[in-house]
Amino acid sequence: MTSVVFSIGSNLGDRAEHLRFAVRRLAEFGEVAAVSGVYETPPWGDTEQPAYYNAVVLMTGAHSVEEWLLHAHQIEHEAGRVRHQARRYSPRTLDVDLVAAWTDEGGPILRTTPELTLPHPHAHQRAFVLRPWLEVQPYAQLPGHGWVNDLVLADAMAAEVAAMTALPEVRLEVES
């Protein structure tokens, strides 16, 4: 068994429906432990694009991190995600990022391969990942970076957190 944190985001088309689709498809692959609220966030990296809807999904399942990653890429593909090699932070229908993972015993799973780096190499710098994660797991720790709460409260993160808008009307519930 592994426990994983996924960050999901969309800034093209029906953003809320893309996130709902991601949650539904993730639920088919493992057990959804928690889903955060949805936040509208300014684009990160390339700022000349529409705002994102972002959320976090905590999951468990009998999968390797490589299997989780392949499933995430399949979900993106099904949602019409097109990866632009020339434009790193391009707009997207759906982004499903594997942020961090732990073994059944609670030890962090670390990877550095061409296909996968765990924890996600930029998660500690992204309020749109950390703020929703903190909502569903108040005592979360990002391996190698410490308490998620401390990262969110850092002065360097203040402007990014302040630019986020909670959208309580957008619900991402797991259907039974």
C-alpha positions in Angstrom: 0.0 0.0 0.0 1.1 3.5 -0.7 -0.4 6.9 0.3 -0.1 9.7 -2.2 -0.8 13.3 -2.6 -2.0 14.6 -6.0 -2.3 18.2 -7.0 -5.0 18.7 -9.7 -5.5 21.9 -11.7 -7.2 23.2 -14.8 -7.3 26.5 -16.6 -9.0 25.7 -19.9 -12.6 24.8 -20.6 -14.9 23.8 -17.8 -12.3 24.0 -15.0 -14.6 22.6 -12.3 -15.7 19.7 -14.5 -12.1 18.8 -15.3 -11.3 18.6 -11.6 -14.4 16.5 -11.0 -13.4 14.2 -13.8 -9.9 13.8 -12.2 -11.4 12.9 -8.8 -13.8 10.3 -10.4 -11.0 8.7 -12.3 -8.6 8.7 -9.4 -11.3 7.1 -7.3 -11.5 4.2 -9.8 -7.8 3.4 -9.2 -7.5 3.7 -5.4 -9.2 4.9 -2.2 -9.7 8.6 -1.9 -8.9 9.6 1.7 -9.7 13.3 1.3 -10.4 16.0 -1.3 -9.6 19.6 -0.6 -11.8 22.5 -1.5 -11.2 24.3 -4.8 -9.1 27.5 -5.1 -8.9 29.8 -8.0 -5.2 30.8 -8.4 -3.2 33.0 -10.7 -1.1 31.1 -13.3 2.4 30.1 -12.1 5.4 30.4 -14.4 3.8 31.7 -17.6 1.4 34.4 -16.3 -0.1 35.2 -19.8 -2.9 32.6 -19.5 -6.2 32.1 -17.6 -6.5 31.6 -13.9 -6.5 28.0 -12.6 -8.8 26.0 -10.4 -6.6 23.9 -8.1 -7.3 21.2 -5.4 -5.5 18.3 -3.7 -6.5 14.7 -3.5 -5.1 12.3 -0.8 -5.2 8.6 -1.8 -4.2 5.2 -0.8 -3.8 2.0 -2.8 -1.8 -1.0 -3.7 0.2 0.7 -6.4 3.8 1.7 -7.0 4.5 5.4 -7.5 5.3 4.6 -11.1 1.8 3.1 -11.5 0.2 6.1 -9.8 2.1 8.4 -12.2 1.0 6.4 -15.3 -2.6 6.6 -14.1 -2.3 10.4 -13.6 -0.9 10.8 -17.2 -3.8 8.6 -18.5 -6.3 10.9 -16.8 -4.7 14.0 -18.3 -4.8 12.4 -21.7 -8.4 11.5 -21.4 -9.2 15.1 -20.4 -7.6 16.3 -23.6 -4.3 17.5 -22.1 -1.7 18.4 -24.7 1.9 18.7 -23.5 3.7 21.5 -25.2 7.5 20.9 -25.3 8.3 24.4 -26.3 6.1 26.0 -23.6 6.8 24.6 -20.1 4.0 26.2 -18.2 1.4 26.2 -20.9 -2.4 26.3 -20.3 -4.0 22.9 -19.8 -7.4 21.2 -19.5 -6.1 19.1 -16.7 -2.9 18.7 -14.7 -2.6 15.8 -12.3 0.7 16.0 -10.4 2.0 13.4 -8.0 3.4 15.5 -5.2 4.5 13.1 -2.6 4.1 9.4 -1.5 4.7 7.2 1.5 5.0 3.5 2.2 2.5 1.6 4.2 4.8 2.0 7.2 4.8 5.8 6.7 8.3 6.3 5.3 8.6 8.8 2.4 9.1 7.4 -1.0 11.9 9.2 -2.8 12.6 9.0 -6.5 14.9 10.8 -8.9 14.4 9.4 -12.4 13.9 11.0 -15.8 10.1 10.2 -15.5 9.5 11.0 -11.8 10.9 13.1 -9.0 9.5 12.6 -5.5 8.7 14.7 -3.7 7.7 17.0 -6.6 10.7 19.3 -7.0 8.7 22.5 -6.9 5.9 21.6 -4.5 7.5 23.5 -1.6 7.3 26.7 -3.7 3.7 26.5 -4.8 0.9 27.8 -2.6 -1.7 26.3 -5.0 -0.4 22.8 -3.9 0.4 23.5 -0.2 -2.7 25.5 0.8 -5.3 22.9 -0.3 -3.1 20.1 1.1 -3.0 21.9 4.5 -6.8 22.1 4.5 -7.2 18.3 4.3 -4.1 17.3 6.3 -3.2 19.9 8.9 -0.1 18.0 10.1 1.3 17.2 6.7 5.0 17.2 6.1 6.6 17.5 2.7 9.6 15.2 2.7 12.8 17.1 2.6 11.1 20.4 3.2 9.3 20.1 6.6 5.9 21.0 7.8 3.4 22.2 5.1 2.0 24.7 7.6 5.5 26.3 8.0 5.9 26.5 4.3 2.5 28.1 3.8 3.2 30.7 6.5 6.6 31.6 5.2 7.0 35.3 4.2 8.1 34.2 0.7 4.7 32.5 0.2 2.5 35.3 1.6 1.7 37.0 -1.7 0.9 33.7 -3.5 -1.4 32.6 -0.7 -3.1 36.0 -0.6 -3.8 35.7 -4.4 -5.8 32.5 -3.9 -9.6 32.6 -3.8 -11.5 29.8 -2.1 -14.4 28.6 -4.1 -16.8 26.9 -1.6 -19.5 26.6 -4.3 -17.3 24.3 -6.4 -17.6 20.8 -4.9 -15.4 17.8 -5.8 -17.1 15.0 -3.9 -16.3 11.4 -4.5 -19.4 9.7 -5.8 -20.5 6.5 -4.0 
